Amino acid sequence: MLRTWRQRITFSDIVVWAIGLAIAFMVIYGTIATLRLGKYTSATWLDLIITGLALGGIYALIALGYTLVYGILRMINFAHSEVFMAGPFTAAFLADALVKLGIWNRYPLLSLVLVLALAAAISSGIAFLLERIAYRPLRTAPRLVPLITAIGASFFLQYTFRGLYGSGLKGFPTLEVLKGYWTLGTIHILKTQAVVILGALAMMLILYGIVQYTKFGKAMRSVSEDKETAALMGIDVDRTISVTFILGGASAGVAGILYVILFPVAHFFMGFIPGIKAFTAAVLGGIGNVPGAFLGGLILGVLESVGPSLFLDGMGIPAPYQLKDVIAFIILVFILIFRPSGILGERMAQAKA
Amino acid sequence: MSTNTSALWKQAIRAGLIGGAIVMLLALVGVIGTFKDRDIISGWISMGHVLFLAPMLLFAYNAARHVESPSKAGILLVGAISGLMSALVTAILPLFGQVVNLRAMFANASPDLYKMLTFGQGIPLGVIILLLVGFVMGGLGASLLLLPIRLRKALSQAVVWVILAGLLRELIVVVISRWGIVAYLIRWMFAQNGLAPVGAIAIFVIIGALTFWQSGRKRPAPRDLPPQQKQKRTLVTLGGAGIILIILPLVLGVYFSEILDTVGLYILMGLGLNIVVGFAGLLDLGYVAFFAIGAYTVGILTSPELGLFHLTYWQALPFAVVVAVLAGVVLGLPVLKMRGDYLAIVTLGFGEIIRILALSDWLKPWLGGSQGIQQIAHPWIGSLEIRNQTQLYYLILVAIAIAGFIAWRLKDSHLGRSWMAVREDEDVAQAMGINLVTTKLLAFASGAFFAGLSGTIFATKLTAAYPHSFSLFVSINALCLIIIGGMGSIPGVVVGSLVLMGSPELLREFAEYRYLVYGALLVVMMLMKPEGLWPEARRRLELHEENELVPLEEPQPVLNDPGQ
């Protein structure tokens, strides 16, 4: 027993485990030290958690696009972060126009719906064109080829939008209704955060319903199982893939509007970091798995929001908030090493796509 | 015929619409406007004109190429209609801009742009001219098809050279002004801005005639030569290239040396990334990390500002390279089991982690935080301090020569062949007895070696290491250049680096749209020619399994086979 173990464990495994243990130790040590310090009150922690949940909801919606596309094509759509950026960046101009017409604050719900619809339309349009022009001809190419295409498309889109709308920051007007906070018992929740959490939840439920309970969802799941068989069963594979991209795009567009509600500026590079985070969320939850994307998004959002204070502050690291992106990347690496199937995924483990 | 007519119409209109959409996108993104003052033929045609007329012509050509009807009039008509459609789509922009202020949304929809699209003639007249021009352009594009292939090639070459000469006018004039008497022979071709019309005609005729004559001659393809002669030819080419490279900065001057330095650093990095991505097929998007590690290590070891160590550049160099290689192995270990997409995004994460750490206040005492490290030492050779661009050029040249030799020898070694086996199929490679762990780690380590070396020279060139110099874009540049050049191909790295890194430095208008062009190039390249501009033979085989086997499968002449 011991011998087989010794034969199976290689040097690289030992190194990886050692790094893992060191990081786990640091996290535990940092947490205990921070809690001992007592620098933060429980109200602060709660605030951080709620902030994390709001951010996590957005990650979850973006992650859905990665997950759906990965499930069906077994490729990571690198340009998805630009699909996410395109919607709100465009919708910011509509919002400006609505402000000028005096509609924005008088009919906030209507304005919000209009802005959401435009963002979703633009994002899904971009996603559709992306698939149609760049990915479809490469479906049978060696796997590095579509990946490089996706990276190229990502930069192309970023700089196209930079050229179209300018390289500056585009402010997104705030809604009067969403200023201030609501009080639930002793808890204060910023209205924007509450709206974002609810919006993300609603969108997630809608998409889950589509994937799980509609005829199209069934087609999509069957195409992701096996394209040829699905085609033999009379499913239009090309169309299903197109609609999948459109769904993912719409979800990213909605996520984009929620994002600019939280952080009211849009610019051409805004997709990059949320895109990587959302990908991490998708992997964390189990890529190809819709509830997994949601769970992964929320966990990542909370960890990222609480993490710098909880893990790093206690170790005496100055300005721990600068390192919040590092936390997400480290989570990504360790999930991929120790549980590549993610929290909820099973069948994707070690899948050779 | 009549059943085909509607299909023909459809084809022409479709191509025209796509061409028009591209023109519209180019205009709104600002490319056409930016190049409008860059004259190709002084007073006649600017680069902006070229950019908005070329898509019309090319799409018309493409539409006409697929026409099956043999009648000449039919081909011309299809082209002309396609061009007209492109012009119609383009005309939407100035017409619409007349009614609505597009500028509130699109930063580049300026009156200047409309003026240019309507040839400065205002709304009704200008639009009519635009449509006519589109019609003619389409017809011209299609008429290319009616020419014999040799003439077509000569024409397109001549046009390309005229455009290049016009674009690079300033640099050519600066360079030839150093050549004394020769300058008088060439100077008259150029006007204040772009080419003089006479000069353009001269270049057009000379290049056209040369290409026409050249393509008429029958030369044996290099692969048909007997091996001795082939080897001789390679030696002659290499020797010639070497001499040219050595005298290049003396001929071109300091400004070019600066550009060549940048290109050279990217060649070094490209050679390394080419091992990781091109040979071993491991898509590394965090390659900048090793470049940064090389630069920062030299900084820490030599900068008196931090006061940690006081080594010279040459003493610090081995440490820097070793640290980079070790980092390559350490970052390689966790990603050993990951494939393709995952690997790309995890390495991207690593690159960002290194940059964020370098920026953080936490490591400021060692890495200088956001101000970076200043006062990094210049290298000394004897009593000569290598500090200006030309001296650095030679340092980089030596480094490239060494790195290029290593990469070239590695490629056909046992290790190189293992890398390619891993690239083509990991599982089969492992079944054939290749140790995946060592093979992959060695790929990461050798890639890191070149990047670290490049980073040390970069640091001493700037005498500083700023965290902002090590963004994701460095990795993307390096990746683009090896892909455009041809993955796995060493000459491809050089070509890719010259084209991709050189052009933004030469043309400031291009620098603005650098990543737009790179992104588009990556996509177009993958769709049309995934093996790159200067492909490696085996890669071409892999990507065109079904159709391009023939030339490579040709049996070698038996009498030259040393095994017989």
Interface residues (C-beta under 8 A of the other chain):
Chain A: T10 F11 S12 V15 V16 I19 M75 I76 F78 F93 I133 A134 P137 L138 A141 P142 R143 L144 V145 P146 L147 I148 T149 I151 G152 A153 S154 F155 F156 L157 Q158 Y159 T160 R162 G163 L164 Y165 G166 I276 F279 V283 I317 P318 A319 P320 Q322 L323 D325 V326 F329 I330 L332 V333 L336 I337 P340 Q350 K352 A353
Chain B: L25 L28 V29 G30 V31 A104 M105 F106 A107 N108 G281 L283 L285 V330 L333 P334 V335 L336 K337 M338 R339 G340 D341 Y342 A344 I345 V346 L348 G349 F350 E352 I353 I356 L357 L359 S360 D361 W362 D427 V437 I476 L479 C480 I483 Y513 Y515 L516 Y518 G519 A520 L521 L522 V523 M525 M526 L527 P530 E542 L543
